[in-house]
Amino acid sequence: MTTELELSHFDVPTAVPPVEVLSNAAQPSDEKGTVIYLEEKMLASVDRAIDVVSNETRALRENVIVDLRPHADAKSRALLDLNRIMGDLSTKDVPQSVVNELRILRHILTDNEQLLSNHLEAVREITDLLSSTMMKEESDGTYTADHLEPR
């Protein structure tokens, strides 16, 4: 049984430095070195995903976003990167440090999802209001019940 971490007080990095990909010649040749290298790649990938989602969440909270497309594209690239690095691994092979970072990412994604949901609902309400107003303006009242007299 997995124990959930209490993540209410954590600092999210504002920027994650790019990961330097080692050339084939520079990669560790022994098994322990390869495992460490893979763990570092996984951590860097999860940290980039955390950074991307945190930036979008911050922008949503500050009401700065005009176009969500760049954020969605960045999240898609981060997910693709995570899938490429961890796609062939069994969950038992993922180091605990990566599991901890993934839990933080899950928490940040849940917060991001709630904010996006709130913004989507606000857009729906505004759209409904605009639609209703336009229909009232275009109608001459011929078919509304307001102008029918009771018999």
C-alpha positions as CSV (number, residue, x, y, z in Angstrom):
1,M,0.0,0.0,0.0
2,T,1.4,3.4,-1.0
3,T,1.5,6.1,1.5
4,E,0.5,9.5,0.2
5,L,2.7,12.4,1.0
6,E,1.4,15.6,2.6
7,L,2.3,18.1,0.0
8,S,0.7,21.3,1.2
9,H,4.0,23.1,1.9
10,F,6.5,22.6,-0.8
11,D,8.4,25.0,-3.0
12,V,7.9,24.6,-6.7
13,P,11.0,25.6,-8.7
14,T,10.5,28.7,-10.9
15,A,12.9,27.5,-13.5
16,V,14.5,24.2,-14.2
17,P,17.9,24.3,-16.0
18,P,18.0,22.3,-19.3
19,V,19.3,18.8,-19.0
20,E,22.7,18.2,-20.6
21,V,22.4,15.0,-22.6
22,L,25.6,13.0,-22.5
23,S,27.0,11.7,-25.7
24,N,27.5,7.9,-26.1
25,A,31.1,8.3,-25.2
26,A,30.4,10.2,-22.0
27,Q,27.7,7.8,-20.7
28,P,28.7,5.6,-17.8
29,S,29.6,2.1,-18.8
30,D,29.0,0.2,-15.6
31,E,25.5,-0.8,-14.4
32,K,25.5,1.3,-11.2
33,G,26.5,4.4,-13.3
34,T,23.8,3.7,-15.8
35,V,21.2,3.4,-13.1
36,I,22.4,6.8,-11.6
37,Y,22.4,8.4,-15.1
38,L,18.8,7.1,-15.8
39,E,17.6,8.3,-12.4
40,E,19.1,11.8,-13.1
41,K,17.3,11.8,-16.5
42,M,14.0,10.8,-14.9
43,L,14.3,13.4,-12.2
44,A,15.2,16.1,-14.7
45,S,12.2,15.1,-16.8
46,V,9.8,15.2,-13.9
47,D,11.2,18.5,-12.7
48,R,10.6,20.0,-16.2
49,A,7.0,18.8,-16.1
50,I,6.6,20.3,-12.6
51,D,8.0,23.6,-14.0
52,V,5.7,23.6,-17.0
53,V,2.5,22.9,-15.0
54,S,3.5,25.3,-12.2
55,N,4.0,28.1,-14.7
56,E,0.6,27.5,-16.2
57,T,-1.0,27.3,-12.7
58,R,0.7,30.5,-11.7
59,A,-0.5,32.3,-14.8
60,L,-4.0,31.0,-14.2
61,R,-4.0,32.3,-10.6
62,E,-2.7,35.7,-11.7
63,N,-5.2,35.9,-14.6
64,V,-2.4,36.6,-17.1
65,I,-3.2,33.9,-19.6
66,V,-4.7,35.0,-22.9
67,D,-3.8,31.9,-24.9
68,L,-3.6,28.5,-23.3
69,R,-2.2,26.8,-26.4
70,P,1.6,27.4,-25.6
71,H,1.0,25.9,-22.1
72,A,-0.9,22.9,-23.5
73,D,1.9,22.4,-26.0
74,A,4.6,22.6,-23.3
75,K,2.6,20.1,-21.1
76,S,2.3,17.7,-24.1
77,R,6.1,17.9,-24.7
78,A,6.8,17.3,-21.0
79,L,4.5,14.3,-21.0
80,L,6.1,12.9,-24.2
81,D,9.5,13.3,-22.5
82,L,8.4,11.5,-19.4
83,N,6.9,8.7,-21.5
84,R,10.1,8.3,-23.5
85,I,12.3,8.0,-20.4
86,M,10.0,5.9,-18.3
87,G,8.0,4.0,-20.9
88,D,9.9,0.8,-20.8
89,L,10.4,0.7,-17.0
90,S,8.4,-1.4,-14.6
91,T,7.0,0.6,-11.6
92,K,9.2,-1.4,-9.3
93,D,12.3,-0.2,-11.2
94,V,11.5,3.5,-10.6
95,P,13.8,5.0,-7.9
96,Q,12.1,6.3,-4.7
97,S,13.4,9.8,-5.4
98,V,11.5,9.8,-8.8
99,V,8.4,8.4,-7.1
100,N,8.5,11.3,-4.6
101,E,8.8,13.9,-7.5
102,L,6.0,12.2,-9.3
103,R,3.8,12.5,-6.3
104,I,4.5,16.3,-6.2
105,L,3.7,16.4,-9.9
106,R,0.4,14.7,-9.3
107,H,-0.5,17.2,-6.6
108,I,0.4,20.1,-8.9
109,L,-1.5,18.6,-11.8
110,T,-4.6,18.2,-9.6
111,D,-4.4,21.9,-8.6
112,N,-3.9,22.8,-12.3
113,E,-6.9,20.7,-13.3
114,Q,-9.1,22.5,-10.8
115,L,-8.0,25.9,-12.0
116,L,-8.5,25.0,-15.6
117,S,-12.0,23.6,-14.8
118,N,-12.9,26.9,-13.0
119,H,-11.8,28.9,-16.0
120,L,-13.7,26.7,-18.4
121,E,-16.8,27.1,-16.3
122,A,-16.4,30.8,-16.3
123,V,-16.0,30.8,-20.1
124,R,-19.2,28.7,-20.4
125,E,-21.1,31.2,-18.2
126,I,-19.9,34.1,-20.2
127,T,-20.8,32.4,-23.5
128,D,-24.3,31.5,-22.2
129,L,-24.8,35.2,-21.2
130,L,-23.6,36.5,-24.5
131,S,-25.8,34.0,-26.4
132,S,-28.8,34.9,-24.4
133,T,-28.3,38.6,-24.8
134,M,-27.8,38.2,-28.6
135,M,-31.0,36.2,-28.9
136,K,-33.0,38.8,-27.0
137,E,-31.6,41.6,-29.1
138,E,-32.4,39.8,-32.4
139,S,-35.9,38.7,-31.4
140,D,-38.9,41.0,-32.2
141,G,-40.9,39.3,-29.5
142,T,-43.4,37.7,-31.8
143,Y,-43.0,34.2,-30.4
144,T,-42.4,35.0,-26.7
145,A,-45.0,34.2,-24.0
146,D,-44.6,37.8,-22.6
147,H,-46.9,39.2,-25.3
148,L,-49.7,36.6,-25.2
149,E,-52.8,37.7,-23.4
150,P,-54.6,35.1,-21.2
151,R,-58.0,34.0,-22.6
